[in-house]
Amino acid sequence: MDFGSINPVLLVASLMVAATPIILAAAGELIVERAGVLNLGVEGMMITGAIVGFIVTAHTGSSWAGFGAAALGGALLSLLFALLTQFLLSNQVATGLALTLFGLGLSALLGQGYNGIKAPEFAKIDIPVLTDLPVVGPILFGHDPMVYIGIALIAAIWAFLKYSRAGLVLRAVGENHDAAHALGYHVMRIRTLAIMFGGACAGLGGAYISLVRVPQWTDGMTAGAGWIALAIVVFASWQPWRLLIGAYLFGGVTVLQLNLQAAGFAIPVEYLSMSPYIATILVLVLMNAGRAPGSLGRVFHASR
Amino acid sequence: MLTLEKRPQPSKNWTYAAPLLAVVITMIVGGFVFAALGKDPLVAIRTIFYDPLFGEFASYSRPQLLLKAGPLILIAIGLSFGFRAGIWNIGAEGQYIIGALAGAAVGLAYFPDGSRIVVFPLMILAGVAGGMIWAWIPAFLRNRFKTNEILVSLMLVYVAESIQASMALNLLRNPDGHGFPGSRNLSQIPASANLEIFANTGIHWGVFTALVAVVVSYGVLMRHRFGFDVRLAGQSPRAAIFAGVNPKRLVMTCMLISGALAGAAGMFEVSGPAGRVSIDFNVGYGFTAIIVAFLGRLHPVGILFAGILMALTYIGGELAQLSLSLPGAAIQLFQGMLLFFLLAVDVMTNFRIRFGSKE
């Protein structure tokens, strides 16, 4: 065992990378849930984004094209969920589960023949002087663009919900869909758009795993990241900035256990690798003070 | 303009028709998927749904049908109580794994001596207990800390998989296995083997238990106070509280029932068809059982048929993999689609479609 081999600066830098897929997916789900919809299909949309992004990148050689395609793929898949829950008024829990099972099957089918190929490298941002700074450099300036896009997304969602009129309408729909409907807002349209945004974000998160974090394609590679994103939204009490804290906490546990594995820590590998999931459960137990949006998970039917 | 009008009561006819219609639509859309993969859709559908029952090798595949349907039915029966009452245990896969590990551990502890009359029942008890312990965690956390049982039960699947890997590599590893991961083959040890009760029918003790579970759960659901409570809590939680149903006890009971049955299913699988604890002896029955439960309308008899149908897609899928080289993932997609279409068609059960808007 050698703790000296664990470099705290690199640890922080890599936890930011580990947290990014969760941040992206959870940010989308946060908007979906603030609109009053519980989409449990995050895992399915992430894995679909992961393979769609990987296929497009493998053929075009451009990671950006891959991310774009992944967002599109996730949004299209989530449209299925929107159709079922908003227009055919199905149970959101069951439909979300169906979306996950469907997405896992779809991605495995699409991913045939892509196993074991390595994705082209996604260039990191390199700012000559700043990146070379000790400690601060690698933590703040040495990442790929998606890390910053994730943080920017959180800031944008925060501002959207807090200051924009559209954000207020979205929150109204999520808090009380009957009242919002009576005020003349299009509940189904707003929710459908929110669901698609959530799908696009989940797709981006999935693509980040297959294009940057791993970076190759294997069946079922998201390994519960979508479910962890759902848990982080609960942890964050539906508040954007707390979501960032939750994701970094989770990223920290993941990276730390990987480092401990590499350092030959006395605990067997299998027990270390379950730690992120146990940490998520603990977090759910300790943080349940938040209040969920009033209409979360309820079916809206304008009976007039 | 189409509008939906809520039915005062769910339609009886559509309750039965929706699953059948969903199967038909899935076959049609699945046919398109198979065609897109360059296979003849009609041949593919026939290979999956007809050949296992009446085709050339039916005498081999028919017993397989019950073998695969057994665990699916057993797990789905357990899940159906909770799903009816709005308690979402989606971590049956984890309870299945822990049940299998507990059962296998007991069986291996008695190796090489120990008589079957003692060992096998003890293994079943251990499997049930293992599944119950794993299901108790999300139930307790929900009752005590209001945590979401969906997320906790699902996280515990990943934890269970890690424990499974650890057991296959360390504690339960076969000492005579030349260092390869995996335990002794329980199905080849007379005391611990989950044997067929009737030769060549595929009916082993787990399938038998599943059939008993169908009958018992029908009685409980339709004729017992607990079944009434479950149905009431599902339709109106407030009414259930006024009727004297203790919601926390209901959560605990439903979770423990599903955990017990999933654990038993895991134990029967690991001592029978799977044979031994390995890194990946679980094949996702815990998740497929969710589809089975919904497709069977959360009703014991429906689940029996849905389990057999889903087993058919597994076996037909394997057959199509061999004869048509249809990718295995296509079947997974097929199963996912089935649940999707069922949920979509289900709108007809609760709503009526009206043409033209009523002003």
Interface residues (C-beta under 8 A of the other chain):
Chain A: L40 L80 L83 L84 L88 L89 S90 N91 V93 A94 T95 L97 A98 L99 L101 F102 G103 L104 G105 L106 A108 L109 G111 Q112 D219 A223 G224 W227 I228 L230 A231 V234 P268 E270 Y271 S273 M274 Y277 I278 T280 I281 L284 V285 N288 H301 S303
Chain B: L4 E5 K6 W88 I90 L141 F145 K146 T147 N148 I150 L151 V152 L154 M155 L156 V157 Y158 V159 S162 I163 A165 S166 L169 N170 F287 I290 I291 F294 P327 G328 A329 A330 I331 Q332 L333 F334 Q335 G336 M337 L339 F340 L343 A344 D346 V347 N350 F351
